[in-house]
Protein backbone atom coordinates (compact mmCIF):
# COMPACT_ATOMS: atom_id res chain seq x y z
CA UNK A 1 0.00 0.00 0.00
CA UNK A 2 1.61 3.30 -1.06
CA UNK A 3 2.11 5.95 1.63
CA UNK A 4 2.75 9.68 1.55
CA UNK A 5 6.42 10.28 2.40
CA UNK A 6 7.81 13.06 4.60
CA UNK A 7 8.49 14.95 1.33
CA UNK A 8 4.81 14.57 0.30
CA UNK A 9 5.72 12.06 -2.41
CA UNK A 10 3.72 8.98 -3.38
CA UNK A 11 4.93 6.01 -5.43
CA UNK A 12 2.22 5.01 -7.88
CA UNK A 13 2.00 1.27 -8.55
CA UNK A 14 3.24 0.27 -12.01
CA UNK A 15 0.05 -1.66 -12.78
CA UNK A 16 -2.06 1.47 -12.23
CA UNK A 17 0.22 3.53 -14.48
CA UNK A 18 0.14 0.89 -17.20
CA UNK A 19 -3.65 0.67 -17.02
CA UNK A 20 -4.02 4.38 -17.83
CA UNK A 21 -1.04 4.61 -20.18
CA UNK A 22 1.21 6.89 -18.10
CA UNK A 23 4.97 6.47 -18.19
CA UNK A 24 7.97 7.65 -16.16
CA UNK A 25 8.99 11.19 -17.04
CA UNK A 26 5.56 12.35 -18.25
CA UNK A 27 4.24 15.60 -16.85
CA UNK A 28 1.01 15.24 -14.88
CA UNK A 29 -1.40 17.48 -13.03
CA UNK A 30 -2.82 16.63 -9.62
CA UNK A 31 -6.24 17.95 -8.60
CA UNK A 32 -8.35 17.58 -5.48
CA UNK A 33 -11.37 15.43 -6.36
CA UNK A 34 -13.17 15.73 -3.01
CA UNK A 35 -13.77 13.25 -0.19
CA UNK A 36 -10.05 12.60 0.33
CA UNK A 37 -9.39 11.77 -3.33
CA UNK A 38 -6.83 13.15 -5.77
CA UNK A 39 -7.01 12.99 -9.55
CA UNK A 40 -3.76 12.52 -11.47
CA UNK A 41 -3.91 13.32 -15.19
CA UNK A 42 -1.51 13.59 -18.06
CA UNK A 43 -0.69 17.29 -18.39
CA UNK A 44 -2.23 19.01 -21.39
CA UNK A 45 0.23 19.92 -24.12
CA UNK A 46 0.17 23.66 -24.73
CA UNK A 47 1.22 25.55 -27.85
CA UNK A 48 4.06 27.04 -25.79
CA UNK A 49 5.27 23.52 -24.86
CA UNK A 50 5.11 22.34 -28.45
CA UNK A 51 6.45 25.41 -30.25
CA UNK A 52 8.28 27.31 -27.51
CA UNK A 53 11.59 25.93 -28.75
CA UNK A 54 11.18 28.18 -31.77
CA UNK A 55 12.12 31.26 -29.76
CA UNK A 56 11.75 34.41 -31.82
CA UNK A 57 9.60 32.76 -34.49
CA UNK A 58 6.39 34.17 -33.01
CA UNK A 59 5.60 37.64 -31.63
CA UNK A 60 5.56 37.94 -27.80
CA UNK A 61 2.34 36.54 -26.30
CA UNK A 62 1.20 34.82 -29.51
CA UNK A 63 1.50 31.27 -28.14
CA UNK A 64 -0.35 32.28 -24.96
CA UNK A 65 -3.11 33.70 -27.18
CA UNK A 66 -3.35 30.41 -29.08
CA UNK A 67 -3.58 28.49 -25.78
CA UNK A 68 -6.40 30.79 -24.58
CA UNK A 69 -8.30 30.32 -27.85
CA UNK A 70 -7.81 26.54 -27.63
CA UNK A 71 -9.26 26.49 -24.09
CA UNK A 72 -12.37 28.33 -25.30
CA UNK A 73 -13.10 25.66 -27.92
CORQUI-V45652 format. One record per residue. N is the residue number from 1. NEAR is the number of other C-alpha atoms within 12 Angstrom. D_FIRST is the distance of its C-alpha to the first C-alpha in Angstrom with 1 decimal. Layout:
[[N/NEAR/D_FIRST] [N/NEAR/D_FIRST]]
//
This chain:
[[1/7/0.0] [2/12/3.8] [3/12/6.5] [4/11/10.2] [5/9/12.4] [6/7/15.9] [7/8/17.2] [8/9/15.3] [9/10/13.6] [10/15/10.3] [11/16/9.5] [12/19/9.6] [13/16/8.9] [14/14/12.4] [15/12/12.9] [16/14/12.5] [17/19/14.9] [18/12/17.2] [19/11/17.4] [20/14/18.8] [21/13/20.7] [22/20/19.4] [23/18/19.9] [24/14/19.6] [25/9/22.3] [26/15/22.7] [27/16/23.3] [28/17/21.3] [29/14/21.8] [30/14/19.4] [31/14/20.9] [32/12/20.2] [33/11/20.2] [34/8/20.7] [35/7/19.1] [36/8/16.1] [37/10/15.4] [38/13/15.9] [39/15/17.6] [40/21/17.4] [41/20/20.6] [42/19/22.7] [43/16/25.3] [44/17/28.7] [45/18/31.3] [46/19/34.2] [47/22/37.8] [48/22/37.6] [49/17/34.6] [50/15/36.5] [51/18/40.0] [52/19/39.6] [53/12/40.4] [54/14/43.9] [55/15/44.8] [56/12/48.3] [57/13/48.5] [58/17/47.9] [59/13/49.5] [60/14/47.4] [61/16/45.1] [62/18/45.7] [63/24/42.1] [64/20/40.8] [65/17/43.4] [66/21/42.2] [67/20/38.6] [68/15/39.9] [69/13/42.0] [70/14/39.1] [71/13/37.0] [72/8/39.9] [73/7/40.1]]
//
